[in-house]
Amino acid sequence: MSKPNKYPKAMIIIHWLTVLLLVFVFARGKMLENLEFNAENMNTFRSHAVPGMVILILTLVRFFIKKRNKDNVPQEIEYYSNGHKMMVKAVNTLIYILLILTPMIGFIMIYKTGASDYDFGGTFPTDANFDETLEVLHRLFVFSLLGMIVLHVVGVLIYKIKKGENLVKRMCVFLK
C-alpha cells in the first residue's frame, strides 16, 4: 500500500489553527507584560490563557490523531544524513513538548495566584502575583518554542532549495 502525499485533514487543520492561535497568544502575551494582574484586567489575561489552553488541547488531539493514523501519513522525507534526521526529529519533538508544557506552566501560574476562584464567584485575591520562577520558566518555554518554530520553518525552506520538494504541500489542504 502506498503512502499518501498529505497528512490527514484533521492534522492539517489542527496544525494551521495552532499556528494562528500561537500568533495571537504570543501577541497577547506581549501586551500583558506590563499589565497588572488584578480583577480589572482579568478578562485580558483570560484572552491569553484560554487560547493557550486550546493550543494544549489541540496539540494532544493532534498527537493522538498522528498515533492512530501512523500508516496514513506521508512517507518520511529523504534526510541528508543521520545528523539531519536527528535534528529534524529533535526539533519536532521539542515543538510538541513545548506546545504542551508552555500552556501547562501558564495554567499553574494563574492557579497559584488564587485568582481561579474568582471565575467561580469568589473574590479576587488582593495579593495575587505570579510566581517569579514559573513566570521565568513560562517565558523561557515561549522563546524556546519560537526558536524551534523558526528552525522548523527554515528547515522546510532549506529542504525546498536543496531537494526541490515543497514540504508545505504535505500540510496544506489546497496545494496540489
MARBA-3410 file (N, C-alpha, C, O; in Angstrom, 1 decimal):
176
0.8,-1.2,0.0,0.0,0.0,0.0,0.9,1.2,0.0,1.8,1.4,0.8 ~ 0.6,2.2,-0.9,1.4,3.4,-1.0,1.0,4.4,0.1,-0.2,4.4,0.5 ~ 1.9,5.2,0.4,1.7,6.3,1.4,1.0,7.5,0.8,1.2,7.8,-0.4 ~ 0.2,8.2,1.5,-0.5,9.4,1.0,0.5,10.5,0.8,1.6,10.5,1.4 ~ 0.2,11.5,0.0,1.0,12.6,-0.2,0.8,13.7,0.9,1.6,14.6,1.0
-0.3,13.6,1.6,-0.6,14.6,2.6,-1.0,14.0,3.9,-1.3,12.8,4.0 ~ -0.9,14.8,4.9,-1.3,14.4,6.3,-2.8,14.4,6.3,-3.5,15.0,5.5 ~ -3.4,13.6,7.2,-4.9,13.6,7.4,-5.4,15.1,7.6,-4.7,15.9,8.2 ~ -6.6,15.4,7.0,-7.1,16.7,7.1,-7.3,17.2,8.5,-7.0,18.4,8.7 ~ -7.6,16.4,9.4,-7.7,16.8,10.8,-6.4,17.3,11.3,-6.3,18.3,12.0
-5.3,16.7,11.0,-4.0,17.1,11.4,-3.6,18.4,10.7,-3.0,19.3,11.4 ~ -4.0,18.6,9.5,-3.7,19.8,8.8,-4.4,21.0,9.4,-3.8,22.1,9.6 ~ -5.7,20.8,9.7,-6.5,21.9,10.3,-5.9,22.2,11.6,-5.8,23.4,11.9 ~ -5.6,21.2,12.4,-5.1,21.5,13.8,-3.7,22.2,13.7,-3.5,23.1,14.4 ~ -2.9,21.8,12.7,-1.6,22.4,12.5,-1.7,23.9,12.3,-1.1,24.8,13.0
-2.6,24.3,11.3,-2.7,25.7,11.0,-3.5,26.5,12.0,-3.3,27.7,12.2 ~ -4.5,25.9,12.6,-5.2,26.6,13.7,-4.3,26.8,14.9,-4.3,27.9,15.5 ~ -3.4,25.9,15.2,-2.4,26.1,16.2,-1.4,27.3,15.8,-1.1,28.1,16.7 ~ -1.0,27.3,14.6,-0.2,28.4,14.1,-0.9,29.8,14.4,-0.3,30.7,15.0 ~ -2.1,29.9,14.0,-2.9,31.1,14.2,-3.0,31.5,15.7,-2.9,32.6,16.1
-3.4,30.5,16.4,-3.5,30.7,17.9,-2.2,31.1,18.5,-2.2,31.9,19.4 ~ -1.1,30.5,18.1,0.2,30.9,18.6,0.5,32.3,18.3,1.1,33.0,19.2 ~ 0.3,32.8,17.1,0.5,34.2,16.8,-0.3,35.1,17.7,0.2,36.1,18.3 ~ -1.6,34.8,17.9,-2.5,35.5,18.8,-2.0,35.5,20.2,-1.9,36.6,20.8 ~ -1.7,34.3,20.7,-1.3,34.2,22.1,0.0,34.9,22.4,0.2,35.5,23.4
0.9,34.8,21.4,2.2,35.5,21.6,2.0,37.0,21.7,2.5,37.7,22.5 ~ 1.2,37.5,20.7,1.0,39.0,20.7,0.3,39.4,21.9,0.6,40.5,22.5 ~ -0.7,38.6,22.4,-1.5,38.9,23.6,-0.5,38.9,24.8,-0.6,39.7,25.7 ~ 0.4,37.9,24.8,1.3,37.8,25.9,2.2,39.0,26.0,2.5,39.5,27.1 ~ 2.7,39.5,24.9,3.5,40.7,24.9,2.7,41.9,25.5,3.3,42.7,26.2
1.4,42.0,25.2,0.6,43.0,25.7,0.5,43.0,27.3,0.4,44.0,27.9 ~ 0.5,41.7,27.8,0.3,41.5,29.2,1.6,41.8,30.0,1.5,41.9,31.3 ~ 2.7,41.9,29.4,4.0,42.0,30.1,4.0,43.2,31.2,4.5,43.0,32.3 ~ 3.4,44.3,30.8,3.4,45.4,31.7,2.0,45.7,32.3,1.8,46.8,32.9 ~ 1.1,44.7,32.3,-0.2,44.9,32.8,-0.3,44.3,34.2,0.2,43.2,34.4
-0.9,45.0,35.1,-1.0,44.5,36.5,-2.0,43.4,36.5,-3.1,43.4,35.9 ~ -1.7,42.3,37.3,-2.6,41.2,37.4,-3.6,41.5,38.5,-3.3,41.4,39.7 ~ -4.8,41.9,38.1,-5.9,42.2,39.1,-7.2,41.9,38.5,-7.3,41.5,37.3 ~ -8.3,42.0,39.3,-9.6,41.7,38.8,-10.0,42.6,37.6,-10.7,42.1,36.7 ~ -9.6,43.8,37.5,-10.0,44.7,36.4,-9.4,44.2,35.1,-10.0,44.4,34.1
-8.2,43.6,35.2,-7.5,43.1,33.9,-7.7,41.6,33.7,-7.1,41.1,32.7 ~ -8.5,41.0,34.5,-8.6,39.5,34.4,-9.1,39.0,33.0,-8.6,38.0,32.5 ~ -10.0,39.7,32.4,-10.5,39.3,31.1,-9.4,39.4,30.0,-9.4,38.6,29.1 ~ -8.5,40.4,30.2,-7.4,40.5,29.3,-6.5,39.3,29.4,-6.0,38.7,28.5 ~ -6.2,38.9,30.7,-5.4,37.7,31.0,-6.1,36.5,30.4,-5.4,35.6,29.9
-7.4,36.4,30.6,-8.1,35.2,30.1,-8.0,35.1,28.6,-7.9,34.0,28.1 ~ -8.0,36.2,27.9,-7.9,36.2,26.5,-6.6,35.7,26.0,-6.4,35.4,24.8 ~ -5.6,35.6,26.9,-4.3,34.9,26.6,-4.4,33.5,27.0,-3.9,32.6,26.3 ~ -4.9,33.3,28.2,-4.9,31.9,28.8,-5.8,30.9,28.1,-5.4,29.8,27.9 ~ -7.0,31.3,27.8,-7.9,30.4,27.2,-7.4,29.9,25.8,-7.4,28.7,25.6
-7.0,30.7,24.9,-6.4,30.2,23.7,-5.2,29.4,23.9,-4.9,28.4,23.2 ~ -4.4,29.7,25.0,-3.2,28.9,25.3,-3.6,27.5,25.7,-3.0,26.5,25.3 ~ -4.7,27.4,26.5,-5.2,26.0,26.8,-5.8,25.3,25.6,-5.7,24.1,25.5 ~ -6.4,26.1,24.7,-6.9,25.4,23.4,-5.7,24.9,22.6,-5.8,23.8,22.1 ~ -4.6,25.6,22.6,-3.4,25.1,22.0,-2.9,23.8,22.6,-2.6,22.8,21.9
-3.0,23.7,23.9,-2.6,22.5,24.6,-3.5,21.3,24.2,-3.1,20.2,23.9 ~ -4.8,21.6,24.2,-5.8,20.5,23.8,-5.6,20.1,22.4,-5.6,18.9,22.1 ~ -5.5,21.1,21.5,-5.3,20.7,20.1,-4.0,19.9,19.9,-4.0,19.0,19.0 ~ -2.9,20.3,20.6,-1.7,19.5,20.5,-1.9,18.1,20.9,-1.4,17.1,20.3 ~ -2.6,17.9,22.0,-2.8,16.5,22.5,-3.7,15.7,21.5,-3.4,14.6,21.2
-4.7,16.4,20.9,-5.6,15.8,19.9,-4.8,15.4,18.7,-4.9,14.3,18.1 ~ -3.9,16.3,18.3,-3.1,16.1,17.1,-2.1,14.9,17.3,-2.0,14.1,16.4 ~ -1.6,14.9,18.5,-0.6,13.8,18.8,-1.3,12.4,18.7,-0.8,11.5,18.1 ~ -2.6,12.4,19.2,-3.3,11.1,19.2,-3.8,10.8,17.8,-3.8,9.6,17.4 ~ -4.2,11.8,17.0,-4.6,11.5,15.6,-3.4,11.0,14.9,-3.5,10.1,14.1
-2.2,11.6,15.1,-1.0,11.1,14.4,-0.7,9.7,14.8,-0.3,8.9,13.9 ~ -0.8,9.3,16.1,-0.5,8.0,16.5,-1.5,7.0,15.9,-1.1,5.9,15.5 ~ -2.8,7.4,15.8,-3.8,6.5,15.3,-3.7,6.3,13.8,-4.1,5.3,13.2 ~ -3.1,7.3,13.1,-3.0,7.3,11.7,-1.6,7.2,11.2,-1.2,7.6,10.1 ~ -0.8,6.5,11.9,0.6,6.3,11.6,0.9,5.7,10.2,1.9,6.0,9.6
-0.1,5.0,9.7,0.0,4.4,8.4,-0.6,5.3,7.3,-0.5,5.0,6.1 ~ -1.2,6.4,7.7,-1.9,7.2,6.8,-1.3,8.6,6.8,-1.9,9.6,6.6 ~ 0.0,8.7,7.0,0.8,9.9,6.9,1.8,9.8,5.8,2.2,8.7,5.4 ~ 2.3,10.9,5.2,3.2,10.8,4.1,4.5,10.1,4.5,4.9,10.0,5.7 ~ 5.2,9.6,3.6,6.5,8.9,3.8,7.5,9.9,4.4,7.4,11.1,4.1
8.4,9.4,5.2,9.4,10.3,5.8,10.2,11.0,4.7,10.3,10.5,3.6 ~ 10.6,12.2,5.0,11.4,12.9,4.0,12.8,12.2,3.8,13.2,11.4,4.6 ~ 13.4,12.5,2.7,14.8,12.0,2.4,15.8,12.8,3.2,16.0,14.0,2.8 ~ 16.4,12.3,4.2,17.3,13.0,5.0,18.7,13.1,4.4,19.1,12.2,3.6 ~ 19.4,14.2,4.7,20.8,14.3,4.1,21.8,13.4,4.8,22.7,12.9,4.2
21.5,13.2,6.1,22.5,12.4,6.9,21.7,12.0,8.2,20.6,12.4,8.4 ~ 22.4,11.2,8.9,21.8,10.8,10.2,21.7,12.0,11.2,20.8,12.1,11.9 ~ 22.7,12.9,11.1,22.6,14.1,11.9,21.4,15.0,11.5,20.8,15.5,12.4 ~ 21.1,15.1,10.2,20.0,15.8,9.8,18.7,15.2,10.3,17.8,15.9,10.8 ~ 18.6,13.9,10.2,17.4,13.1,10.7,17.3,13.4,12.2,16.1,13.6,12.7
18.4,13.3,13.0,18.3,13.5,14.4,17.8,14.9,14.7,17.0,15.2,15.6 ~ 18.3,15.9,14.0,18.0,17.3,14.2,16.5,17.5,13.9,15.8,18.2,14.7 ~ 16.0,17.0,12.8,14.6,17.2,12.4,13.7,16.5,13.5,12.7,17.2,13.9 ~ 14.0,15.4,13.9,13.2,14.7,15.0,13.3,15.4,16.3,12.3,15.5,17.0 ~ 14.5,15.9,16.6,14.6,16.7,17.9,13.8,18.0,17.9,13.1,18.3,18.8
13.8,18.7,16.8,13.1,20.0,16.7,11.6,19.7,16.7,10.8,20.3,17.5 ~ 11.1,18.7,16.0,9.7,18.3,16.0,9.2,17.9,17.4,8.2,18.2,17.9 ~ 10.0,17.0,18.0,9.7,16.6,19.4,9.7,17.7,20.4,8.8,17.8,21.2 ~ 10.7,18.6,20.3,10.7,19.8,21.2,9.5,20.7,21.0,9.0,21.3,21.9 ~ 9.1,20.8,19.7,7.9,21.7,19.5,6.7,21.1,20.2,5.9,21.8,20.9
6.5,19.8,20.0,5.4,19.1,20.7,5.5,19.3,22.2,4.5,19.6,22.9 ~ 6.6,19.0,22.8,6.8,19.1,24.2,6.5,20.5,24.7,5.9,20.7,25.7 ~ 7.0,21.5,24.0,6.8,22.9,24.4,5.4,23.4,24.2,4.9,24.2,24.9 ~ 4.7,22.8,23.2,3.3,23.2,23.0,2.4,22.6,24.1,1.3,23.0,24.3 ~ 3.0,21.6,24.8,2.3,21.0,26.0,2.7,21.7,27.3,1.8,22.1,28.1
4.0,21.9,27.5,4.5,22.4,28.8,4.2,23.9,28.9,3.9,24.4,30.0 ~ 4.3,24.7,27.9,4.1,26.1,28.0,2.7,26.5,28.5,2.7,27.3,29.5 ~ 1.7,26.0,27.9,0.3,26.4,28.5,0.1,25.7,29.9,-0.6,26.3,30.7 ~ 0.7,24.6,30.1,0.6,24.0,31.5,1.2,24.9,32.5,0.6,25.1,33.6 ~ 2.4,25.4,32.2,3.0,26.3,33.2,2.2,27.6,33.4,2.1,28.1,34.5
1.6,28.1,32.3,0.8,29.3,32.3,-0.4,29.0,33.2,-0.8,29.9,34.0 ~ -1.0,27.8,33.1,-2.2,27.5,33.9,-1.8,27.4,35.4,-2.5,27.9,36.2 ~ -0.7,26.8,35.6,-0.2,26.6,37.0,0.1,28.0,37.6,-0.2,28.3,38.8 ~ 0.6,28.9,36.8,0.9,30.3,37.2,-0.4,31.0,37.7,-0.4,31.5,38.8 ~ -1.5,30.9,36.9,-2.7,31.5,37.3,-3.3,30.8,38.5,-3.8,31.4,39.4
-3.3,29.5,38.5,-3.9,28.7,39.6,-3.2,29.1,40.9,-3.9,29.2,42.0 ~ -1.9,29.2,40.9,-1.2,29.5,42.2,-1.5,30.9,42.7,-1.2,31.2,43.9 ~ -2.0,31.8,41.9,-2.3,33.1,42.4,-3.6,33.1,43.2,-3.8,34.0,44.0 ~ -4.4,32.1,43.1,-5.7,32.0,43.8,-6.8,32.7,43.0,-8.0,32.7,43.4 ~ -6.4,33.3,41.9,-7.4,34.0,41.1,-8.4,33.1,40.3,-9.5,33.6,39.9
-8.1,31.8,40.2,-9.0,30.9,39.6,-10.3,30.8,40.3,-11.4,30.5,39.7 ~ -10.3,31.0,41.6,-11.6,31.1,42.4,-12.5,32.2,42.0,-13.7,32.1,42.1 ~ -11.9,33.3,41.5,-12.6,34.4,41.0,-13.6,34.1,39.9,-14.7,34.6,39.8 ~ -13.2,33.1,39.1,-14.0,32.7,37.9,-15.3,32.0,38.4,-16.2,31.9,37.7 ~ -15.3,31.5,39.6,-16.4,30.8,40.2,-17.1,31.6,41.3,-17.8,31.0,42.2
-17.1,32.9,41.2,-17.8,33.8,42.1,-17.1,34.2,43.3,-17.6,35.0,44.1 ~ -15.9,33.7,43.5,-15.1,34.2,44.6,-14.5,35.6,44.4,-14.7,36.2,43.4 ~ -13.9,36.1,45.5,-13.3,37.4,45.3,-11.9,37.3,44.8,-11.2,36.3,45.0 ~ -11.4,38.3,44.1,-10.1,38.3,43.6,-9.1,38.5,44.7,-9.3,39.5,45.5 ~ -8.1,37.7,44.9,-7.1,37.9,46.0,-6.4,39.2,45.8,-5.8,39.5,44.8
-6.3,39.9,46.9,-5.6,41.2,46.9,-4.1,41.1,46.7,-3.4,42.0,46.2 ~ -3.5,39.9,47.1,-2.1,39.7,46.9,-1.7,38.8,45.7,-0.7,38.2,45.8 ~ -2.6,38.8,44.7,-2.4,37.9,43.6,-1.2,38.3,42.8,-1.2,39.4,42.1 ~ -0.2,37.5,42.8,1.0,37.8,41.9,1.5,36.5,41.4,1.3,35.4,41.9 ~ 2.1,36.6,40.2,2.7,35.3,39.6,3.9,34.9,40.3,4.7,35.8,40.7
4.1,33.6,40.5,5.3,33.1,41.0,6.4,33.4,40.0,6.3,33.1,38.8 ~ 7.5,34.0,40.5,8.6,34.5,39.6,9.3,33.4,38.9,9.6,33.5,37.7 ~ 9.5,32.3,39.6,10.1,31.1,38.9,9.3,30.6,37.8,9.8,30.3,36.7 ~ 8.0,30.5,38.0,7.1,30.0,37.0,7.0,31.0,35.8,6.9,30.6,34.6 ~ 7.0,32.2,36.1,6.9,33.3,35.1,8.2,33.2,34.2,8.1,33.3,33.0
9.4,33.0,34.8,10.6,32.9,34.0,10.6,31.6,33.2,11.0,31.6,32.0 ~ 10.1,30.6,33.8,10.0,29.3,33.1,9.1,29.4,31.9,9.4,28.9,30.8 ~ 7.9,30.0,32.1,6.9,30.2,31.0,7.6,31.0,29.9,7.4,30.6,28.7 ~ 8.2,32.1,30.2,8.9,32.9,29.2,10.0,32.1,28.5,10.1,32.2,27.3 ~ 10.7,31.4,29.2,11.8,30.6,28.6,11.2,29.6,27.6,11.7,29.4,26.5
10.1,28.9,28.0,9.4,28.0,27.1,8.9,28.7,25.9,9.0,28.1,24.8 ~ 8.3,29.8,26.1,7.8,30.6,24.9,8.9,30.9,23.9,8.7,30.6,22.7 ~ 10.0,31.4,24.4,11.0,31.8,23.4,11.7,30.6,22.9,12.3,30.6,21.8 ~ 11.8,29.5,23.6,12.3,28.2,23.1,11.4,27.7,22.0,11.9,27.2,21.0 ~ 10.1,27.8,22.2,9.2,27.3,21.2,9.3,28.2,20.0,9.3,27.6,18.9
9.4,29.5,20.1,9.6,30.3,19.0,10.9,30.0,18.2,10.9,29.9,17.0 ~ 11.9,29.7,18.9,13.2,29.2,18.3,13.0,28.0,17.5,13.5,27.8,16.4 ~ 12.3,27.0,18.1,12.1,25.7,17.4,11.2,25.9,16.2,11.4,25.3,15.2 ~ 10.2,26.8,16.3,9.4,27.1,15.1,10.2,27.7,14.0,10.0,27.4,12.8 ~ 11.1,28.7,14.4,12.0,29.3,13.3,12.8,28.2,12.7,13.0,28.2,11.5
13.4,27.3,13.5,14.2,26.2,12.9,13.4,25.3,12.0,13.9,24.9,10.9 ~ 12.2,25.1,12.4,11.3,24.2,11.6,11.0,24.9,10.2,11.1,24.2,9.2 ~ 10.6,26.2,10.3,10.3,26.9,9.0,11.6,27.0,8.1,11.5,26.8,6.9 ~ 12.7,27.4,8.7,14.0,27.5,8.0,14.3,26.1,7.4,14.8,26.0,6.2 ~ 14.1,25.0,8.1,14.4,23.7,7.6,13.5,23.4,6.4,14.0,22.8,5.5
12.3,23.7,6.5,11.4,23.5,5.3,11.8,24.3,4.1,11.8,23.7,3.0 ~ 12.3,25.5,4.3,12.8,26.3,3.2,14.1,25.8,2.6,14.2,25.7,1.4 ~ 15.0,25.4,3.5,16.3,24.8,3.0,16.0,23.5,2.3,16.6,23.3,1.2 ~ 15.1,22.7,2.7,14.8,21.5,2.1,14.2,21.8,0.7,14.6,21.1,-0.3 ~ 13.4,22.8,0.5,12.9,23.2,-0.8,14.0,23.6,-1.7,14.0,23.2,-2.9
14.9,24.3,-1.2,16.1,24.8,-2.0,17.0,23.7,-2.4,17.4,23.5,-3.6 ~ 17.3,22.8,-1.4,18.3,21.7,-1.7,17.7,20.6,-2.5,18.3,20.0,-3.4 ~ 16.5,20.2,-2.1,15.9,19.0,-2.7,14.8,19.3,-3.8,14.4,18.5,-4.5 ~ 14.4,20.6,-3.8,13.3,21.0,-4.7,11.9,20.5,-4.4,11.0,20.6,-5.2 ~ 11.8,19.9,-3.2,10.5,19.4,-2.8,9.8,20.4,-1.8,10.4,20.8,-0.8
8.6,20.7,-2.1,7.8,21.6,-1.3,7.1,20.8,-0.2,6.0,20.2,-0.5 ~ 7.6,20.8,1.0,7.1,20.1,2.1,5.8,20.7,2.6,5.0,20.0,3.3 ~ 5.5,22.0,2.3,4.3,22.6,2.8,3.1,21.9,2.2,2.0,21.9,2.8 ~ 3.2,21.4,0.9,2.1,20.7,0.3,1.6,19.6,1.2,0.4,19.3,1.2 ~ 2.4,18.9,1.9,2.0,17.8,2.7,1.1,18.2,3.9,0.4,17.4,4.4
1.2,19.5,4.3,0.5,20.0,5.4,-0.5,21.1,5.0,-0.7,22.1,5.7 ~ -0.9,21.0,3.7,-1.8,22.1,3.2,-2.9,21.4,2.4,-2.6,20.7,1.4 ~ -4.2,21.7,2.7,-5.3,21.1,2.0,-5.4,21.6,0.6,-5.7,20.8,-0.3 ~ -5.1,22.9,0.3,-5.4,23.4,-1.0,-4.2,23.4,-2.0,-4.4,23.8,-3.2 ~ -3.0,23.0,-1.6,-1.9,22.9,-2.5,-1.8,21.5,-3.1,-2.0,20.5,-2.4
-1.6,21.4,-4.4,-1.5,20.1,-5.1,-0.1,19.6,-5.1,0.2,18.6,-5.7
END
